[in-house]
């Protein structure tokens, strides 16, 4: 079983299955985005990240 990244909590910050490793810059950006209360969901993808206040289906 792969080791989980410590800053990815699974509730607010999530990681795409296709993402193998998190770049330090994306980790810093994700952590900075958690300081914005309006943003509820942050997801890391290969080469990018997304943030929003709601989940789309």
C-alpha positions in Angstrom: 0.0 0.0 0.0 1.5 3.4 -1.0 2.3 5.9 1.7 -0.2 8.7 2.0 1.0 12.3 1.8 0.7 14.0 5.3 -1.0 17.2 4.1 -3.7 15.4 2.0 -6.6 15.0 4.4 -9.1 13.4 2.1 -11.8 15.8 3.0 -10.6 19.3 2.0 -7.5 18.3 0.0 -7.7 15.3 -2.3 -5.4 13.7 -4.8 -6.3 12.2 -8.2 -5.6 8.5 -8.6 -3.3 9.3 -11.6 -1.1 11.5 -9.5 2.0 9.6 -8.4 4.0 12.3 -6.6 3.1 15.8 -5.4 5.5 18.5 -6.5 6.6 20.8 -3.7 5.1 23.9 -5.4 1.7 22.2 -5.7 1.9 21.2 -2.1 2.6 24.8 -1.1 -0.2 26.1 -3.3 -2.7 23.6 -1.9 -1.7 24.5 1.7 -2.1 28.2 0.9 -5.5 27.7 -0.7 -6.7 26.1 2.6 -6.4 29.5 4.2 -9.2 30.8 2.0 -12.5 29.9 3.9 -14.7 30.1 0.8 -12.7 27.3 -0.9 -14.0 23.9 0.4 -12.5 21.5 -2.1 -8.9 21.3 -3.4 -7.8 18.5 -5.7 -4.4 17.8 -7.0 -3.9 16.4 -10.6 -0.8 15.7 -12.5 0.7 19.1 -13.4 -2.2 21.2 -11.9 -4.6 21.7 -9.1 -8.2 22.8 -8.8 -10.2 24.5 -6.0 -13.9 25.3 -5.7 -16.6 25.9 -3.2 -18.8 23.0 -4.4 -18.5 19.6 -6.0 -20.0 19.1 -9.5 -21.5 15.7 -10.5 
